Amino acid sequence: MMKPIRYVTADEAVSAIRSGDRIHLSSVASTPMALIDALVRRAEAHEVEDLHFHHFHTEGPAPYSDPKYSGIFFEQGFFIGPNLRANVNSGYADWIPVHLAESQKLYRAGAIRLGAAMVQVSLPDENGMVSLGTSVDCSIAAIETARVKIAVVNPNVPFAYGDLVPLDAFDYLVKDDSPLITKDFVSPTPTEEIIGKNCAALVPDGACIQMGIGALPNALAAQLSDHRNLGIHTEMFADGILGLIKKGVVNGACKKIDTGKVVASFLLGSQDVYSFIDHNPDVLMKDIKYVNDPWVISRNPTMIAINSAVEVDLTGQICADSIGTRIFSGTGGQLDFVKGATMSEGGVSMTAFASRTAKGKPKIVPMLNPGAGVVTPRADAHWIVTEYGAVDLWGKSLQERAKLLIGIAHPDDREMLDRAAFERFGPHWHVVRI
């Protein structure tokens, strides 16, 4: 039997948070700003100190990383978005390197002992169950383990099927009707369109796909419009995939698990995406423990994982979290899906990116920048795709890899890369054939 439901103000709800608490936030489009603003009021009244925040990347204002709250708030996210980047790299905030599949384990295993979970949820259904909507991520684990559980009940949070939570699991309920944060569709550049074509050539009919958000995934989605019977199992998706679903290209018919279903853990896109998942039985929004588990991923045959990179060195080491020592994003779920795809029967892992940055710097480099993070080790690097082609590094030696990567680097960078390879591998380098 459900306990009586009573709503309180955001200020009343956060009054249960104690100094020294670690706090989980639901993330991406569904950051609970009403509760964060209430905590800011407590901070400015000098009522709390030493609060630590954990979450996937968040959108919108991030006062929990603002230098003026130093000693009161300390940001320690699992993935860093644009709203936190400057403060993380100036030391006022921080980042916890973790594969997204294991983020929930930090809570469940007690490595991070949560004082509070602050999330947004949908309106309850007839059984008193609520959905975490666009941001399930590791919030289920947070709700299970936190001392204090606070939910913002927001009618703008879509009721997505998958992993639901009973409303009476929460200690405090707050009403808010603020719209979720949206992200406009990003049109691909001509270079990204070519990369999309090169990736699409590696995707057979019936494949199950993982890809993220942005112009490059949108470019790939556009190139898949003539494919058939594609499936989706991905940590996140946005408008590009929505178009394929509406065209019938994505129907999940060939998936061995969650057949016919689109599976994800969090979303960021237009209101069309959020409306699409609302009460849609063909979409499952699930715990990151399930979605990003490599073994679960691998159970779908012909799993295609498509990720990106900041830079790749001539041996195939893939940096995707930093620019040198400067943290740019995070480990994310890249290796989760790289492993899952390569374990899948007929699966393919590819890393796709433009050969040069917007400022004209090479992204295929002799060596990674000092301090750069290796998100995908060279032994796990398979297909590398640029606008100049696609090469498979699997089973190739260091010198063979260098030859292949130089072949898809920007033409103006190839002489420099060849010279660097010669200096590294010696005079035998030019004899190597692929």
Phi, psi and omega in degrees: 000131181291141174285157181303139181268126179227128179265145179233172175283162177300322180295320176296318183297313184282354175294343179279350180278135184252155173304138181090353181292148168260133190236128174267137174246134166295154200231192179054245184283348192241033177296130185280077186298328179300320180284322178297316178298323178293323177292325176299319178297321176294321179297317182289340175269005179059039181265342181221162174205164174057048175265132181248134184247136180229142183179170165285186183295144181247155173252159176087188182300148181228068180297340179290357173241005185291132180304333182291345177257020178303132184091343177255309177246143172219115182279130177219065184287166177269347179204138189251125176259179182302331183287348182243346192304312184297317183287327174296317184280352173258359175091357178281345176222176186214177182222140176255110177295122179199140171293138184301328178302329184262357181301317179297331181291331176302324177281309187293329179271354177084010176295326170240115181265110187279130170278328183209147169244125179239112187225165169253143180224165178281175167296148181287153173274188184293344179261007180078018179262144177238158178252147173277003171062244186276358188216075176281311176035239177254021182290330177300314179297322179296317179295323179295326193249344185289148176294318181239130183243119184237130179238134167268117179270114189233120181296347178275350174282120181293147175274100181258136177286167183128241179266110181256166182227136175291137181300328182281007172285345185265146178277328181223138178238134181234137177268138174202144179236028177294141178293151174289155178288135180246163178228124182290151175299132180257119180284136181287152173281167175304321178297315180294328176297320178294317178299318177302318177297318181295323177290315183300330179296340180265000183256112178277162171303144178085359182288159173249130194243143165239126170203164189258226186236151176127182185295321182292312173302323177296321178295319178295315181302320180297329181276353181261007188293341178261003178283170181228146169056041176281154175240164179231122168222104191211150179294328178210158172213168182216205191295330181301314179290325180302320178299321180292325178295314182294332178278351182085001177295320176263116175223354177067017186295333184262002179289141179272334173237150184052044183303132179080359184251146167270126183244130177208175180238334175205160186223155169208122182185207180279172175299333178301320179295315182294321178293325181297322183277347184294118180052035179258109183292350179273000179239131176241119174258115192231164176310138178298336177302324180274309188298319186260009177289118182305324180293318176297313179305317186290344183289340173273124179292157180051049176284126181247113178257126183237113182234178182234183184208153170279317176198159179226132179271175187291351176260356178099008174290131186249117174263128180224002185245346186210162170248097192063232179275352183278115181292129182252322184212273181167174178297320178061207180256016185303308183289331174306312184278329173302311180296313182299318181293319182287338175278341182287143176295117182077011184285159181222132172250128177227147175243120188238137181193160174288147185294339179225155176286173177298337179266006176085014178272142181294143176256344166262118192231156177301315178220149175297151176303143178306129180090354180296145179269136175268105180277316175246114181296159182301329181290342180258358180282127177244252184285132173243130188232128170230186177289352180257008175137187181224134179227148180254118182272351186296131179078006182259146177285173180301315182290324176295319178300314180301316178301314182296315183292323177298326181293340179245009174284168176299136183307325181285351179258352190290322179296317178299316180292322178296318179297319179295321178294320179298316179295328181279316189259346177091182187298337179293342184311315186286350178275337185297133178241150179232000000 
